[in-house]
C-alpha cells in the first residue's frame, strides 16, 4: 500500500512540476526543445539571441525546479516497475532495464541542466564539444523517456492479452 501511495505521489508531483514548467516556459520562442537539440555553438546562439534578457533569465530560473522534476520522475520510474504487477511477468533483464530507464534519463537531464546553466551564463564559443555533449545528453534523455513509455505500454498490453 505504501508503494502505491508513493507511485501516485511521485506521478502527480512529476506531472504537476512538468505542467507548471511547461506553462512557465511556454512564452519562450524558439522553444527550449530547440535549445536542447543545439549541437553547435551557432545553433545554440541562434536560439539564445532570439530571446530577450528576460526570456534568458526565465530559462535560467527554471533550472532549479527542473532538478526537482528530474528527481521525481527518476524515482517514479523505479517505483512503477516495482509496484505495477504486470512487470513481474517480464524477464528480469527487462525489469532491470525498465527500472533504470527513468533514473538514467534523469541523470542525463541533470548533466544537460548543468551545462545549459554554464552555457547561458556568458557566450562560450570556443568549447564546441560542450554543445555536442549537452545536446547528446538531451537526445539520450528523450530516447529513454520514450523507451520507458513504450515499455510500460507493452507490459500493460501484454497483461490484458
N, C-alpha and C positions, 0 to 999 in steps of 0.2 A: 504494500500500500504506500509506503514511503517513496519507493521508486516511481510509482505512478504520479504521485504529487510532485516529485522533482521533475518528472517529464513534462507535466503541464506547466509548472512554474518556469522552467527553463525555456520551454517552447513559447509561452506567452510573452516572457520577458524578451526573448530574441526577436519575436515578431514585432513587439511594441518598439523596441530600440531601432529595428530596421525601418519600420514605418516612419518613426519620428525623424530619423536621419534622412530618409528619402525625401520627406516633406521639407526639412531644413535645407537640404542641398538642391532642391528642385529649381530654384532660381538660377543656378549656375548654367550658363550656356557658353561654350560647349559643356556637356555633362562630364561628371567625374569618370565615367567609363572611358571616355576618350583619353583622359589623363592616365588612367590605369594601364592603357594599352599603348602608351607613347614609348616606343623602344629607342628613340633617339633624342638628343637634346633639342633638336629642331622641332620635332613633333610635340615634345613636352612644352617647349616655349610657345609654340603656336596656340596651345590651349591656354596657358597662363596669361599670355599677352592679350587675349580676348576678355579676360576677367578684369574687373575694376579692383582697386586696392581693397575695397570692402568685400568683394567676392573672394579674393585670395584669403583674406582674414577669416571669412566664413568657412572656407575649406579647411584651413589650418585649425580652426576652433572645433571642428567636428571630430578631429583625430582622437582626442582622449575618450570621447563617448564611443567611438568606433572600437577602441580597445576593449571596452566593456562588452560591446556586442560580440566581438570575436571570442571572448571568454565564454559568454553564454552559449553561443552556437556550437563552439567546440565541445563543451560539456554536454549539450543537448544530444549531439551525435552519439556519444558514448552511452548515454542513458537510454536512448532509443533502442540501440542494439541490445542492451542488457535487459530492457523491460518488455519490448514488444515480443510476444511469444512466438510469432511466426519466424523470427530469426533463429530460434532453436532448431528449426527444421533444416537450416542451411549448414553447409560444411563449416568446419572450424576455421578453415582458411578464409572463407568468405565473411564469416562473422568478424574475424580479426581485421580484415581489410575494411569492412564497413565501419567498424568501431574506430579505426584510425583515420578515416576519410575527413571528417569534420575537424578533429583536432589538428590534423596536418594542414588543412585549408586555413585554419585559424593562425597557425604558426606562419604560413606564407603571408597572410593578411597583416600580421604584426610586423614582419620584415618590410613589407611594402609600405605600411604606415610610417615606420621609422625613416625609410629612405625618402618618402614624399615629404615628411616634415623637414628633413635636411635639404632636399632639393628645392623646396619652396621658400626656404629661408633667405636665399640670395641666389643670383644667377651662378650656375655651375656648369660651364660648357666644356671644360677640359677633362671631364670624367665620363665619357660616353658609355663605358661599361656599366656604370651605376644605373643608368637608364635601362639598359638591357636587363640587368638583374631585377630591377624594380618591376618592369613590365612582365618579365618571366614569372616572378612570384605571383603577380596578379593572374596571369594565364593559368598557372597551376592551381591557384585558389579556385578560380571559376570552374575549371575542369573537375576538380574534386567535389565542389558543391553540386554540380550537375550529376556526377557519377553517384554521389550519395543518394540524391533524389531518385535516380533510376534504380539503384539497389533496393531502396525502400519500396518503390512501386513493384519491382519484380517479386520481392518477398511477399508483399501483400497479395499480389495477383496469384502467386503460386498457392497460397493458403486457401484462397477462395475457389480454386480449380478442383 
